[in-house]
Amino acid sequence: MHSILIIGCGSIGERHLRCFQKTGRCTVTACDTNPALQAAMADRYGVPVHPTLDAALQAATYDAAVICTPAHIHLPIAIRLLAAGLHLFIEKPLAIDQSLVAETRHAIAAAQRHVAVAYVYHLMPWVAGVHSFLASSPLGKILHVSAVSGQHFPTFRPAYRDIYYARHDLGGGAIQDAITHTVNAMEWLVGPCTRVYCDAAHQFLDGVTVEDTVNVTARHGSILASYVLNQFQAPNETTFLIHGELGSVKIELHERRWGVLLRGDADWTWHVTPVMERDDLFISQAHAFMDGMEGKSHPLCTFEEAVQTLRFNEAALLSASTQLPVPLA
């Protein structure tokens, strides 16, 4: 049995706690500075809960940690825990800037521990299926991709005004907290983004000033790309389109399906996943992380892939503020 420490017990931290526990492959301990959350985690899940990371590390030893704090302290915690020999699963985004990336990369190399980042789209069968399909290049050269996404954010995160989302310096706003998912998934499918031109604004969400609407024109090398997202529309829908020389692929996340239409075909050929509980993806993610700890293959976002998406986040925020295109270093 692996021993897993959950650091931060907000919405996503609680989900990771619950889903790691459901794997049956680990024991779970939690820590959070909020007394109400400490009591809730102990009561709901019967796990040891500590008021600080220091207290948790003094009380026991762990094989791995899941870092679910605000993004600005992800890497300081990661560096400390790598030095202590823990495997790490880090919530997205990886950080709010690249200032500690090189030091973290060095710490990973020195510790020789498994590190992955929690971009959960990698575990969606309707995204993973396309990843496998494209590996055999059935579309020929990819020429253009797009992603259109949106939801009524207050329905899904009613406390958005009072959490990290309200502040860029904590990893908030639609660029760092929402569109980062679609861009990371598209980079996994077709390769890294190399240039960004972003227009973003606060259009609707009450009680915050960060952007809730994003339009991006981008390049992934020679591939032209567009990303569109808002956080107030009525439908909760996300659609990817990938167009190549020989045909197209479509992913409809909200329908749990992906399809292929090759040139000359009369209609889409769809691959549909049966209805899943939302926790099912996160349980699969927990299994994949522990597989990685054991040296097995896994589809999780790697540290370097997350660094690449962090570059996108930084470039998009800079482009939005300057209204200029920004190349990704």
C-alpha positions in Angstrom: 0.0 0.0 0.0 1.3 3.4 -0.9 1.1 6.2 1.6 -0.3 9.5 0.1 -0.3 12.9 1.6 -3.0 15.4 0.2 -1.8 19.0 0.7 -4.7 21.4 0.6 -8.3 20.2 1.0 -10.4 22.7 -1.0 -12.7 21.4 -3.8 -10.0 19.7 -5.9 -8.0 18.5 -2.8 -11.0 16.8 -1.4 -11.7 15.1 -4.7 -8.2 13.8 -4.9 -8.4 12.6 -1.3 -11.7 10.7 -2.0 -10.5 9.3 -5.3 -7.1 8.1 -4.1 -8.9 6.5 -1.2 -11.3 4.7 -3.6 -8.4 3.0 -5.5 -7.8 0.7 -2.6 -4.1 0.9 -3.4 -3.1 3.5 -0.7 -3.6 5.0 2.7 -4.3 8.7 2.7 -3.5 11.6 5.1 -4.4 15.2 4.6 -3.3 18.6 5.7 -4.9 22.0 5.5 -4.6 25.3 7.5 -8.4 25.7 7.6 -9.9 24.2 10.8 -13.3 23.7 9.2 -11.8 21.7 6.3 -9.6 19.7 8.7 -12.8 18.6 10.6 -14.7 17.9 7.4 -12.0 15.7 6.0 -11.6 13.7 9.2 -15.4 13.3 9.5 -16.2 12.4 5.9 -13.3 10.1 5.1 -11.9 9.0 8.5 -8.3 10.0 7.6 -5.6 11.7 9.7 -5.6 15.4 9.1 -2.9 17.9 10.1 -3.0 21.7 10.4 0.3 22.3 8.5 2.6 20.6 6.2 5.3 20.7 8.9 3.0 18.9 11.3 2.1 16.3 8.6 5.8 15.6 7.9 6.7 15.3 11.5 3.8 12.9 12.2 4.6 10.3 9.5 6.5 9.3 6.4 4.9 9.2 3.0 5.6 7.7 -0.4 4.0 10.6 -2.4 2.2 13.9 -2.1 -0.6 15.5 -4.0 -0.1 19.3 -4.1 -3.5 21.1 -4.2 -2.5 24.5 -2.9 -2.9 27.8 -4.8 -0.5 27.7 -7.8 2.0 30.2 -6.6 3.3 27.8 -3.9 3.2 24.6 -6.0 6.9 24.6 -6.8 8.3 25.8 -3.5 6.4 22.8 -1.9 7.5 20.5 -4.7 11.2 21.3 -4.2 11.0 20.7 -0.5 9.2 17.4 -0.9 11.5 16.1 -3.6 14.4 16.7 -1.3 12.6 14.5 1.2 12.3 11.7 -1.4 8.5 11.9 -2.2 6.9 11.2 -5.6 4.7 14.2 -6.6 1.3 14.8 -8.2 0.9 18.6 -8.7 -2.4 20.3 -9.5 -2.6 22.5 -12.6 -1.4 25.0 -13.5 2.1 24.0 -12.6 2.9 27.5 -11.4 2.2 31.2 -12.1 5.6 31.8 -13.7 8.8 30.0 -14.6 11.0 31.5 -11.8 11.4 28.1 -10.1 11.1 25.8 -13.0 14.9 25.2 -13.5 15.4 24.6 -9.8 12.4 22.1 -9.7 13.8 20.4 -12.8 17.1 19.9 -11.0 15.4 18.7 -7.9 13.5 16.1 -9.9 16.7 14.9 -11.6 18.5 14.6 -8.2 15.6 12.9 -6.4 14.8 10.5 -9.3 11.1 10.6 -8.2 7.9 10.3 -10.3 6.4 13.7 -11.0 3.2 14.3 -12.9 0.7 17.2 -13.3 -3.1 16.9 -12.9 -4.4 17.9 -16.3 -7.3 15.5 -16.2 -8.2 15.6 -19.9 -5.4 13.0 -20.5 -7.6 10.5 -18.7 -10.7 11.1 -20.7 -11.2 8.1 -23.1 -12.6 10.4 -25.8 -9.3 12.4 -25.7 -7.0 9.5 -25.1 -8.6 7.7 -28.1 -7.7 10.6 -30.4 -4.2 10.6 -29.0 -3.7 7.0 -30.0 -5.5 7.5 -33.3 -3.2 10.4 -34.3 -0.1 8.5 -33.4 -0.5 6.5 -36.7 -0.9 9.7 -38.7 -4.2 8.7 -40.5 -4.9 12.4 -41.2 -1.6 13.1 -42.9 -0.1 16.5 -42.0 -2.2 18.4 -39.4 -3.0 21.9 -40.8 -5.5 23.5 -38.4 -7.0 22.9 -35.0 -9.6 24.7 -32.8 -11.3 24.4 -29.4 -14.5 26.0 -28.4 -15.5 25.7 -24.7 -17.7 27.3 -22.1 -19.9 26.7 -19.1 -21.8 28.7 -16.4 -18.9 28.8 -13.9 -21.0 29.9 -10.9 -23.0 26.7 -11.2 -19.9 24.5 -10.9 -17.8 26.7 -8.6 -20.3 28.8 -6.6 -17.4 30.0 -4.2 -15.3 31.3 -7.1 -15.3 34.8 -5.7 -13.7 33.7 -2.5 -11.0 31.3 -3.8 -7.8 31.5 -5.8 -9.8 32.0 -9.0 -10.3 35.7 -8.2 -6.6 36.5 -8.4 -4.0 36.0 -11.1 -1.2 35.8 -8.6 -2.8 32.7 -7.1 -3.4 31.0 -10.5 -6.9 32.4 -11.1 -8.7 33.8 -14.1 -10.0 32.0 -17.2 -6.6 31.7 -18.8 -4.7 30.0 -16.0 -7.7 28.0 -14.5 -9.8 27.1 -17.6 -8.4 27.5 -21.1 -5.2 26.0 -19.8 -7.0 22.6 -19.8 -7.9 22.7 -23.5 -4.5 24.0 -24.6 -2.6 21.4 -22.6 -4.8 18.7 -24.2 -4.3 20.1 -27.7 -0.5 20.3 -27.1 -0.6 16.6 -26.1 -2.5 15.8 -29.3 -0.6 17.9 -31.9 2.5 19.3 -30.3 3.6 22.5 -28.4 2.1 25.9 -29.0 4.8 28.3 -30.4 3.0 31.6 -30.8 0.0 33.3 -29.0 -2.2 36.3 -29.8 -4.8 36.6 -27.0 -7.7 38.9 -26.4 -9.3 38.5 -23.0 -11.7 40.4 -20.9 -14.0 40.4 -17.8 -17.4 40.2 -19.4 -19.9 38.9 -16.9 -18.9 37.1 -13.7 -20.0 39.0 -10.6 -17.6 39.8 -7.8 -14.3 39.4 -9.7 -12.2 41.4 -12.1 -10.1 38.6 -13.7 -10.9 37.6 -17.3 -13.9 35.3 -17.8 -13.7 35.3 -21.7 -10.8 34.4 -23.9 -10.2 34.4 -27.6 -6.8 33.1 -28.8 -5.2 32.9 -32.2 -2.1 30.7 -32.0 0.4 28.5 -33.8 1.7 25.0 -33.0 4.6 25.2 -35.3 3.1 25.2 -38.8 -0.4 24.3 -37.5 -2.8 27.3 -37.2 -5.0 27.2 -34.1 -7.8 29.0 -32.4 -9.2 28.8 -28.8 -12.4 30.3 -27.6 -13.8 30.1 -24.1 -16.3 31.9 -21.8 -17.4 31.1 -18.3 -21.0 32.3 -18.3 -22.8 30.6 -21.2 -25.7 28.3 -20.5 -24.5 25.0 -22.0 -21.5 23.2 -20.5 -19.9 22.2 -23.8 -16.4 21.7 -25.2 -15.6 20.8 -28.8 -12.2 20.1 -30.4 -11.6 20.0 -34.2 -8.4 18.7 -35.8 -8.1 19.0 -39.6 -5.4 17.3 -41.6 -4.6 16.7 -45.3 -6.7 13.6 -45.4 -9.6 14.3 -43.0 -10.8 15.6 -39.7 -11.2 14.5 -36.1 -13.8 15.9 -33.7 -13.9 15.6 -29.9 -17.1 16.5 -28.1 -16.2 16.3 -24.4 -19.8 17.0 -23.3 -21.0 14.0 -25.3 -18.1 11.8 -24.2 -17.3 10.9 -27.8 -14.8 11.4 -30.6 -15.3 11.0 -34.3 -13.4 10.7 -37.6 -14.4 12.0 -41.0 -11.9 11.1 -43.8 -12.1 12.8 -47.1 -14.7 10.9 -49.2 -16.7 9.6 -46.2 -20.4 10.4 -46.0 -20.5 11.0 -42.3 -18.6 10.9 -39.0 -17.6 7.6 -37.5 -18.2 8.0 -33.7 -16.5 6.3 -30.7 -18.8 6.9 -27.7 -17.9 6.3 -24.0 -20.8 5.2 -21.7 -21.9 7.6 -19.0 -19.3 8.0 -16.3 -19.4 9.5 -12.8 -17.1 12.5 -12.6 -15.1 10.8 -9.9 -14.3 8.0 -12.3 -11.8 10.1 -14.3 -10.1 11.2 -11.1 -9.9 7.6 -9.8 -8.3 6.6 -13.1 -5.9 9.5 -12.7 -5.0 8.3 -9.2 -4.3 4.8 -10.5 -2.2 6.3 -13.3 -0.1 8.3 -10.9 0.5 5.2 -8.7 1.3 3.2 -11.8 4.0 5.8 -12.6 5.3 5.5 -9.0 5.7 1.8 -9.7 7.6 2.4 -13.0 4.7 1.5 -15.2 3.5 3.4 -18.3 0.8 6.1 -17.9 -0.9 8.9 -19.9 -0.5 11.6 -17.3 0.8 15.1 -18.1 4.6 15.2 -17.5 6.5 18.0 -15.8 7.9 19.2 -19.1 4.5 19.2 -20.8 3.1 21.2 -17.9 6.1 23.7 -18.2 5.2 24.1 -21.9 1.6 24.9 -21.0 2.8 27.3 -18.3 4.7 29.1 -21.1 1.3 29.4 -22.9 -0.4 30.8 -19.8 2.3 33.4 -19.4 2.3 34.3 -23.1 -1.5 34.6 -23.2 -1.6 36.9 -20.2 1.1 39.0 -21.7 -0.5 39.2 -25.1 -3.9 40.1 -23.5 -2.3 43.0 -21.6 -0.2 44.3 -24.6 -2.5 43.4 -27.5 0.5 42.0 -29.3 1.4 38.5 -30.5 3.9 36.7 -28.2 6.3 33.9 -29.3 6.9 31.1 -26.8 10.5 30.6 -25.9 
